[in-house]
Amino acid sequence: MNELKEVEVFAGLRPDGEPVAEKMQVKVLGDGEYELVRSPCFVKGLASGDAIKFDEADNSFEITKHSGNLCIRVIARESLSLLAQDLTPLIEQLGGSLDFETPRMLVFSIHVSCGFKEIEAILNDHIDEDSGSIWFYGNVYDPQDGVTPLNWWLPILQEK
């Protein structure tokens, strides 16, 4: 069994310019490589199962292998407990998991082979601005511009 460790990864800058780091549990793979145990709440570009090389000097990372999992984040102004009760079983039916839950944030992991349309239909049926909640992908779009698809999933879907 692989050793578990916690690493602190740079997640971005706060509005005041101060850096934000997120502690993430990882499996030690060796040679400075780690596998994420859960999808992160704030670090962009990663999902559970991804393998990364981690640089402790500046808390940065490089993805060495995508697991095929999508990171889905749900945030709200009010409590998400009822939404979590409705949404979690639907995500689990597709093989996904609830990786993180707080009163106002949920983080799910689900394999891209389930299909973007299917996943988005479930999310859009349960989450909208009227309910005071929104959802977004944590690892689908370029972290710099937020709109350019990363397309890391294309080779994974071609294998299926």
C-alpha positions in Angstrom: 0.0 0.0 0.0 1.2 3.5 -0.9 2.1 5.8 1.9 -0.2 8.8 2.4 1.1 12.3 2.8 -0.2 15.8 2.9 1.2 18.4 0.5 0.4 22.1 0.4 -0.1 23.3 -3.2 -0.3 26.9 -4.4 -3.9 27.6 -5.4 -3.8 31.2 -6.5 -3.9 34.7 -5.1 -6.6 36.3 -3.0 -8.1 39.7 -4.1 -5.6 41.4 -1.9 -2.7 39.7 -3.6 -1.8 37.3 -0.8 -1.1 33.7 -1.9 -3.5 30.9 -1.1 -2.4 27.3 -0.6 -4.5 24.2 -0.3 -3.5 21.1 1.7 -4.2 17.9 -0.3 -3.8 14.3 0.7 -1.8 12.3 -1.7 -0.4 8.8 -2.2 3.4 8.7 -2.5 4.3 7.1 -5.8 8.1 7.6 -5.5 10.6 9.9 -7.3 8.8 13.0 -6.2 5.5 11.9 -7.8 2.2 11.8 -6.0 -1.4 10.7 -6.7 -4.3 12.9 -5.5 -6.6 11.1 -3.1 -9.5 13.6 -3.6 -10.3 16.4 -6.0 -9.2 19.8 -4.6 -11.4 22.6 -3.5 -9.4 25.5 -4.9 -6.4 24.3 -6.9 -7.2 24.5 -10.6 -6.5 21.8 -13.1 -6.5 18.8 -10.9 -8.9 15.9 -9.9 -8.7 12.8 -7.8 -6.4 10.2 -9.1 -4.2 12.6 -11.1 -0.5 12.0 -10.7 1.7 15.1 -10.1 5.3 16.0 -9.6 5.4 18.4 -6.7 8.0 21.1 -6.1 8.2 21.8 -2.4 10.3 24.9 -3.0 7.4 26.9 -4.4 4.4 24.6 -3.8 3.9 24.2 -7.5 3.0 21.0 -9.5 3.2 19.5 -12.9 0.6 16.9 -13.9 2.3 13.7 -15.1 -0.8 11.7 -15.7 -4.5 12.5 -15.8 -6.8 10.0 -14.1 -9.7 10.8 -16.3 -11.7 12.2 -13.5 -13.5 15.5 -13.6 -13.5 17.8 -10.6 -16.9 19.4 -10.1 -17.3 22.2 -7.6 -20.6 23.4 -6.2 -20.8 26.6 -4.1 -23.8 28.4 -2.6 -24.7 31.3 -0.4 -26.8 29.1 1.8 -26.5 25.5 3.1 -26.0 22.8 0.5 -27.1 19.9 2.8 -30.4 19.3 0.9 -28.7 19.6 -2.5 -26.0 17.2 -1.4 -28.6 14.7 -0.3 -30.3 14.9 -3.8 -27.2 15.2 -5.9 -24.7 12.8 -4.3 -26.7 9.6 -5.1 -27.1 10.6 -8.7 -23.3 11.3 -9.1 -22.6 8.0 -7.3 -24.9 6.1 -9.7 -22.5 7.2 -12.5 -19.5 6.0 -10.5 -18.6 9.4 -9.1 -18.0 10.4 -5.5 -18.4 13.3 -3.1 -14.9 14.2 -2.1 -15.5 17.2 0.1 -18.4 18.8 1.8 -18.9 21.9 3.9 -22.1 23.8 4.5 -21.5 25.9 1.4 -19.3 23.9 -0.8 -19.3 20.4 -2.4 -16.6 18.8 -4.5 -17.3 15.8 -6.7 -15.1 13.5 -8.8 -16.6 11.6 -11.7 -14.9 10.0 -14.7 -15.1 11.8 -18.0 -16.3 8.7 -19.8 -19.7 9.3 -18.1 -20.1 12.0 -20.6 -20.2 15.8 -20.3 -23.8 16.0 -21.5 -25.0 13.4 -18.9 -23.1 15.0 -16.0 -24.2 18.5 -16.9 -27.8 17.5 -17.3 -27.8 16.2 -13.7 -26.0 19.3 -12.4 -28.2 21.7 -14.3 -31.4 20.0 -13.1 -30.4 20.6 -9.5 -28.3 23.7 -9.5 -29.1 27.2 -10.7 -28.8 30.8 -9.6 -32.4 30.8 -8.3 -31.4 28.3 -5.7 -28.4 30.5 -4.8 -25.9 27.9 -6.0 -23.6 27.5 -8.9 -21.4 24.6 -10.2 -18.2 24.6 -12.3 -15.5 22.3 -13.4 -12.2 22.5 -11.6 -10.0 20.9 -14.3 -11.7 21.4 -17.7 -10.7 24.9 -18.6 -7.3 26.7 -18.7 -6.6 28.1 -15.3 -5.3 31.4 -16.8 -8.3 32.4 -19.0 -11.1 30.1 -17.6 -12.6 29.4 -21.0 -10.1 27.5 -23.2 -10.8 23.8 -22.9 -7.7 21.8 -21.8 -8.8 18.8 -23.8 -6.7 16.4 -21.6 -9.7 14.0 -21.9 -9.5 13.4 -25.7 -6.9 10.6 -25.6 -8.7 9.0 -22.6 -12.0 9.0 -24.5 -10.4 7.6 -27.6 -9.2 4.6 -25.6 -12.8 3.7 -24.6 
